[in-house]
Amino acid sequence: MEETVKLDKWGYKVRTSSDSCISAINAFYHQVLSYGRQRSVILEAPAHDKDCVLANILAALHLFSSDPSRTSSYLEAAKSHLDQATSYEKAIFDVISYLISEGRDDEVAVQLHSNFLKEFPRDLLSVKRAQVLCFYMGRPDLSLPLVHQVLPHNEGENYIYGMLAFPLLELGRMREAEKAARKGFEISKEDLWAQHALCHVFQYECHFKEAVQFMEGCSSSWNSCSSFMLTHNWWHVTICYLEGNAPRQRVLEVYDHRIWKELDRSDAVKAEVYLNAIGLGLRFYVRDEIDIFGDRLKILAGCLTDQANWYLEWHLDVLIVWALAETDEISKAEELLKGLKYRLSKMPEKKQQIMQKGMLLAEAMYAYGRGNDKHGLELLGPDFDAVDYKIIGASDEQADVFNEVWYKMLLNTGEALTAIEVLEKQIKKREGTPFLWRLLEKGYRLANREEAGIAREKARALETAYFS
């Protein structure tokens, strides 16, 4: 009987007699945790052992997001052999089968993961899976305890400290986040999530040049990672160049040769590239530099009229609505909005209430793209803060552009005093950002305040400080 039990990477028992099956499962663990582009390796596991419960349930999970029509056959295969499975496999089957069930409650799914990890704390893939859930819930407060729960069993392990760093970032605990990210990076220089977390710290603290130098130094380790992670890391580089007022040609070179060029690869996931490309385009537009971005937005919007890129995640949809509206693809933008409203109406009531903010943001971005700042401002309200909208699946840095849009709406509609108030608060947090000072200068000028000159000089000094 023992010959039919193997140990996986975490040291947990799996019912299989196939070494190749276990190798494929372990390879899948590595691909997910390293943001690799070969996650489909998990489909090899049930091919080597069609009766292995763990192989089948992990294959079902993988296909749930990439090819849902194929999920049920693997789920049924796992279910039909549960009586032969180990306790570990049975436990993970329960967690994943709920995760991919219709109408799931995300908080329940996180709790199930937490309960599972009490018994099987070395399963870092399950930690990662639960953290992704928390991210799309906008709940770093739920994500952090999951890592603390398993950390004593995984000290010194690869990947765990990057997973510790990210919720610390999202909770504003920058010193602790930096410490965790650096520890992860010391364990493995190729831990992309630790690299990414450290870049977040540099970026938040306006150390733009250091962020660029660090990330470009790490970039040789990104070649085998997914379209999202590859282009997202380069997105961070371009944002740091942009925020540090680097020559715009340098920003565009990174966009053209590091982000957009990913589409040339035969295995590129286009929507993942578009998310990072359009996020950068919006930053150019907010800075009134859309002419510098040139025809890139038109080309991008042309790709985004393809509905195959719609309804994959809210963050991308919100950005697509803006791009379509901005490039006069009005009927397409309105069709996407209508589809989002329909999907919202079909959600369970609890989820519907949460995602209502995502719908409001999409409508506001449509208004912004149409040049109707007044209506956009009415939708977002006087107390808007993008941190409350992370349920669309955006990090603080990704969501921050929506704050910038809101600042511009305030200024463009003459709400100078409100703009001044929020910008002064934001500058206390990120004093080294030239663009915020430029916005504050405009607010002061609109309000006929003499501080406009001070803000202008501060902006000028910063604009030459980083990449001149």
C-alpha positions in Angstrom: 0.0 0.0 0.0 2.8 2.4 0.8 4.1 2.1 -2.8 1.0 3.9 -3.9 1.7 6.9 -1.7 4.2 9.6 -2.6 5.2 12.8 -0.9 4.7 16.2 -2.7 7.0 19.2 -2.4 5.5 20.1 1.0 6.1 16.6 2.4 2.4 15.7 2.4 1.1 12.3 1.3 -0.5 11.9 -2.1 -2.2 8.7 -3.3 -0.4 7.8 -6.6 2.2 5.3 -7.8 3.4 7.6 -10.5 6.7 9.6 -10.0 5.8 11.6 -13.1 2.5 12.6 -11.6 4.1 14.0 -8.5 6.8 15.7 -10.6 4.1 17.5 -12.6 2.3 18.5 -9.4 5.5 19.9 -7.9 6.3 21.7 -11.2 2.9 23.3 -11.0 3.6 24.5 -7.5 6.8 26.2 -8.7 5.1 27.7 -11.8 2.3 29.4 -9.7 4.6 30.7 -7.0 7.2 31.9 -9.4 4.6 33.5 -11.8 5.8 31.1 -14.5 4.1 30.8 -17.9 4.0 27.0 -17.8 1.2 26.5 -15.3 -0.6 24.2 -17.7 2.0 21.6 -16.6 -0.6 20.5 -14.1 -2.6 18.8 -16.9 0.3 16.4 -17.2 -0.3 15.1 -13.7 -3.7 13.4 -14.4 -2.4 12.2 -17.7 0.2 10.2 -15.7 -2.3 9.0 -13.1 -6.0 9.5 -14.0 -7.1 8.3 -10.5 -5.0 10.8 -8.5 -7.3 13.1 -6.6 -4.8 15.9 -6.1 -3.8 15.9 -9.8 -7.4 16.1 -10.9 -8.5 18.8 -8.4 -5.5 21.0 -9.2 -6.2 20.6 -12.9 -9.8 21.5 -12.3 -8.7 24.7 -10.5 -6.3 25.6 -13.3 -8.9 25.2 -16.0 -11.5 27.1 -13.9 -9.8 30.3 -14.8 -8.3 29.4 -18.2 -10.8 27.1 -19.8 -13.9 26.6 -17.6 -15.7 24.2 -20.0 -13.1 21.6 -19.2 -13.3 21.9 -15.4 -16.1 19.6 -14.6 -14.5 16.4 -16.0 -11.5 16.8 -13.7 -13.6 17.7 -10.8 -15.7 14.6 -11.3 -12.6 12.4 -11.7 -11.3 13.8 -8.3 -14.6 13.2 -6.6 -15.0 9.7 -7.9 -11.7 8.6 -6.2 -12.1 10.4 -2.9 -12.5 7.2 -0.9 -8.9 6.3 -1.9 -7.4 9.7 -1.2 -5.1 10.7 1.6 -6.4 13.1 4.3 -4.4 15.9 2.7 -6.0 15.3 -0.7 -9.5 15.1 0.9 -8.9 18.4 2.7 -7.7 20.2 -0.4 -10.5 18.8 -2.5 -13.0 20.3 -0.1 -11.3 23.7 -0.3 -10.9 23.9 -4.0 -14.4 22.4 -4.9 -15.9 25.2 -2.8 -13.6 27.8 -4.4 -14.8 26.9 -7.9 -18.5 26.4 -7.0 -21.1 28.8 -8.3 -22.1 31.6 -6.0 -19.3 31.1 -3.5 -18.9 33.5 -0.6 -15.3 34.8 -0.8 -15.0 35.2 3.0 -16.1 31.6 3.5 -13.5 30.5 0.9 -10.8 32.4 2.8 -11.9 30.9 6.1 -11.8 27.4 4.6 -8.2 28.0 3.5 -7.3 29.3 6.9 -8.8 26.1 8.5 -7.0 23.9 6.0 -3.6 25.7 6.7 -3.9 25.0 10.4 -3.5 21.3 9.5 -1.3 21.7 6.5 0.8 24.8 7.1 3.6 24.0 4.6 1.3 24.2 1.6 2.5 27.6 0.3 0.4 27.2 -2.9 -2.8 27.3 -0.7 -1.4 30.4 1.1 -0.9 32.0 -2.3 -4.4 31.0 -3.5 -6.0 32.5 -0.4 -4.0 35.7 -0.7 -5.2 36.1 -4.3 -8.7 35.8 -3.0 -8.1 38.5 -0.4 -6.5 40.7 -3.0 -9.7 40.7 -5.1 -11.7 41.3 -2.0 -9.6 44.4 -1.2 -8.8 42.8 2.2 -5.1 42.8 3.1 -6.3 42.6 6.7 -7.4 39.0 6.0 -4.4 38.2 3.9 -1.7 39.1 6.5 -2.9 36.7 9.2 -2.8 33.8 6.8 1.0 34.3 6.4 1.6 34.8 10.1 -0.3 31.6 10.7 2.0 29.5 8.6 5.3 31.5 9.0 6.6 29.5 12.0 6.5 26.3 9.8 8.2 27.9 6.8 10.9 30.2 8.1 13.7 30.5 5.6 11.6 29.1 2.8 11.5 30.6 -0.7 8.4 32.6 -1.6 7.0 33.0 2.0 8.5 36.5 2.6 7.3 38.0 -0.6 3.8 36.8 0.4 4.4 38.4 3.8 5.6 41.7 2.3 2.6 42.4 0.0 -0.2 42.6 2.6 2.1 44.7 4.8 2.5 47.1 1.9 -1.3 47.3 1.4 -1.7 48.0 5.1 0.8 50.9 4.9 3.4 49.1 7.1 6.3 50.0 4.8 9.2 49.4 7.1 8.0 45.8 7.9 7.2 45.2 4.2 10.7 46.3 3.1 12.3 44.0 5.8 10.2 41.0 4.6 10.8 41.7 0.9 14.6 42.0 1.5 14.6 38.7 3.4 12.8 37.0 0.5 15.2 38.5 -2.0 18.2 37.3 0.1 16.8 33.7 0.0 16.3 33.9 -3.7 17.2 36.7 -6.0 14.6 35.3 -8.4 11.7 35.6 -6.1 9.6 37.9 -8.3 7.0 38.7 -5.7 9.8 39.8 -3.3 11.3 41.9 -6.0 7.9 43.4 -6.8 7.2 44.2 -3.2 10.6 45.9 -2.8 9.8 48.0 -5.8 6.5 49.0 -4.3 8.4 50.3 -1.2 10.8 52.3 -3.3 8.0 53.7 -5.4 5.8 54.7 -2.5 8.7 56.5 -0.9 9.4 58.3 -4.1 12.8 56.7 -4.6 12.1 56.4 -8.3 15.7 56.1 -9.5 16.5 53.4 -7.0 13.4 51.5 -8.0 14.3 51.6 -11.7 17.9 50.6 -11.0 16.8 47.7 -8.8 14.1 46.4 -11.2 16.2 46.7 -14.3 18.9 44.8 -12.4 16.5 42.0 -11.7 14.9 42.0 -15.2 17.0 39.1 -16.5 15.0 36.8 -14.1 11.7 37.7 -15.7 12.0 36.0 -19.1 10.2 32.9 -18.1 7.4 34.5 -16.1 3.8 35.1 -17.2 2.7 37.8 -19.5 1.1 39.6 -16.5 4.1 39.5 -14.2 6.6 40.4 -17.0 4.7 43.4 -18.2 3.6 44.4 -14.7 7.2 44.6 -13.5 8.0 46.7 -16.6 4.9 48.7 -15.8 6.4 49.6 -12.4 9.6 50.7 -14.2 7.7 52.9 -16.6 5.6 54.4 -13.8 8.7 55.2 -11.8 10.2 56.8 -14.9 7.0 58.8 -15.4 6.6 59.9 -11.7 10.3 60.8 -11.6 9.8 63.0 -14.7 12.3 61.0 -16.8 12.6 62.0 -20.5 9.4 60.7 -22.1 11.2 58.9 -24.8 12.7 56.6 -22.2 9.2 55.8 -20.8 8.0 55.1 -24.3 10.9 52.8 -25.1 10.1 50.6 -22.1 6.4 50.6 -23.2 7.2 49.7 -26.8 10.0 47.2 -26.2 9.2 45.6 -22.9 5.4 45.8 -22.5 3.8 45.9 -26.0 6.5 43.6 -27.5 5.3 40.8 -25.2 2.4 40.4 -27.7 4.9 39.1 -30.2 5.3 35.9 -28.2 3.1 33.0 -29.3 2.2 32.1 -25.7 1.4 35.7 -24.6 -1.8 36.2 -22.7 -3.0 39.4 -24.4 -5.4 40.6 -21.8 -2.6 40.6 -19.2 -0.5 42.8 -21.5 -3.4 45.1 -22.2 -4.0 45.7 -18.5 -0.5 47.1 -17.9 -0.4 49.0 -21.3 -3.7 50.8 -20.7 -2.8 51.6 -17.1 0.2 53.5 -18.4 -1.8 55.2 -21.1 -4.2 56.6 -18.5 -1.3 58.0 -16.6 -0.1 59.9 -19.7 -3.6 61.2 -20.3 -4.1 62.5 -16.7 -0.8 64.3 -17.1 -2.1 66.0 -20.3 0.5 64.2 -22.3 -1.7 62.0 -24.5 0.0 63.5 -27.6 3.3 62.1 -26.4 1.7 58.7 -26.1 0.8 59.2 -29.8 -1.2 56.6 -31.7 -0.5 54.0 -29.1 -3.9 54.6 -27.3 -5.8 54.3 -30.6 -4.0 51.0 -31.4 -4.7 49.7 -27.9 -8.3 50.7 -28.0 -8.7 49.0 -31.3 -7.6 45.8 -29.7 -9.9 46.3 -26.8 -13.0 46.5 -28.9 -12.6 42.7 -29.1 -15.0 41.3 -26.5 -12.7 38.4 -25.8 -10.9 40.9 -23.5 -14.0 41.9 -21.7 -15.4 40.6 -18.3 -12.1 38.9 -17.4 -11.6 41.2 -14.3 -13.1 44.5 -13.2 -9.8 46.4 -13.2 -9.3 45.8 -16.9 -12.9 46.5 -17.7 -12.9 49.9 -15.9 -9.8 50.8 -17.9 -11.2 49.5 -21.2 -14.4 51.7 -20.6 -12.2 54.7 -20.3 -10.0 53.9 -23.4 -13.0 53.2 -25.6 -14.8 56.4 -24.5 -11.6 58.5 -24.9 -11.1 57.2 -28.5 -14.7 57.7 -29.5 -15.6 54.0 -29.5 -18.7 55.1 -27.8 -21.1 52.3 -28.7 -18.5 49.7 -27.6 -17.9 51.5 -24.3 -21.7 51.7 -23.6 -22.0 48.0 -24.6 -19.3 47.1 -22.0 -21.0 49.2 -19.3 -24.3 47.5 -20.0 -22.7 44.1 -19.8 -21.1 45.1 -16.4 -24.4 46.2 -15.1 -26.0 42.9 -16.2 -23.2 40.9 -14.5 -23.6 42.9 -11.3 -27.3 42.2 -11.3 -26.6 38.4 -11.4 -24.3 38.4 -8.4 -25.4 37.3 -4.9 -26.7 40.3 -3.0 -23.6 40.5 -0.7 -21.2 40.5 -3.6 -23.5 42.9 -5.5 -23.2 45.5 -2.7 -19.4 45.2 -2.6 -19.0 45.5 -6.4 -21.4 48.5 -6.7 -18.3 50.6 -6.2 -16.6 49.0 -9.2 -19.7 49.8 -11.3 -19.6 53.5 -10.2 -15.9 53.7 -11.0 -16.6 52.3 -14.5 -19.3 54.8 -15.1 -17.1 57.7 -13.8 -14.3 56.6 -16.1 -16.7 56.6 -19.0 -17.7 60.2 -18.1 -14.0 61.1 -17.9 -13.3 59.6 -21.3 -16.2 61.6 -22.7 -14.9 64.8 -21.2 -17.8 65.1 -18.7 -15.9 65.7 -15.6 -18.9 67.2 -13.7 -20.8 63.9 -14.1 -17.8 61.9 -13.2 -17.3 63.9 -10.1 -21.0 63.4 -9.1 -20.6 59.7 -9.5 -17.4 59.5 -7.3 -18.6 62.0 -4.7 -16.7 64.5 -2.6 -14.9 61.9 -0.4 -13.6 59.6 -3.1 -10.4 57.6 -2.2 -9.3 54.9 -4.6 -8.1 52.8 -1.7 -11.8 52.0 -1.1 -12.1 50.7 -4.7 -9.4 48.0 -4.6 -12.2 45.4 -4.9 -11.8 45.8 -8.7 -8.5 43.9 -8.3 -6.0 46.7 -8.1 -3.0 47.3 -5.8 -2.5 50.7 -4.1 -0.2 51.7 -6.9 -2.5 50.6 -9.6 -5.5 52.2 -8.0 -3.7 55.5 -7.4 -4.3 56.7 -11.0 -8.0 56.9 -10.2 -7.1 59.3 -7.4 -5.2 61.4 -10.0 -8.3 61.3 -12.3 -10.4 62.6 -9.3 -8.0 65.4 -8.6 -8.2 66.4 -12.2 -12.0 66.3 -12.2 -12.0 68.6 -9.1 -9.6 71.1 -10.8 -11.4 70.9 -14.1 -14.8 71.7 -12.5 -13.5 74.6 -10.4 -13.5 72.7 -7.0 -10.1 74.2 -6.2 -10.5 74.3 -2.4 -11.4 70.7 -2.2 -8.6 69.8 -4.5 -6.1 71.8 -2.4 -7.2 70.1 0.7 -6.8 66.5 -0.6 -3.6 67.3 -2.5 -2.0 68.8 0.6 -2.8 65.6 2.6 -1.5 63.4 -0.2 1.7 65.4 -0.5 2.4 64.8 3.2 2.5 61.1 2.4 4.4 61.4 -0.9 6.3 64.7 -0.9 8.7 63.6 -3.6 6.1 63.4 -6.5 6.5 66.3 -9.0 3.1 65.7 -10.5 1.2 66.2 -7.2 3.0 69.5 -6.8 2.0 70.5 -10.3 -1.7 69.7 -9.4 -1.4 71.6 -6.2 0.1 74.6 -8.1 -2.9 74.6 -10.4 -5.3 74.5 -7.4 -3.5 77.4 -5.7 -3.7 79.4 -8.9 -7.4 78.7 -9.4 -7.9 79.9 -5.8 -5.7 82.9 -6.3 -3.4 81.8 -3.6 0.2 83.0 -3.4 1.4 79.5 -2.5 1.2 78.7 -6.2 4.8 80.0 -6.7 6.1 77.8 -3.9 4.4 74.7 -5.4 5.8 75.5 -8.8 9.4 75.8 -7.5 9.0 72.6 -5.5 7.8 70.8 -8.7 10.6 72.2 -10.8 13.2 71.1 -8.2 11.8 67.6 -8.1 11.5 67.4 -11.9 15.3 67.7 -12.2 16.2 65.6 -9.2 15.7 62.0 -10.4 16.7 61.3 -14.0 18.2 64.6 -15.3 
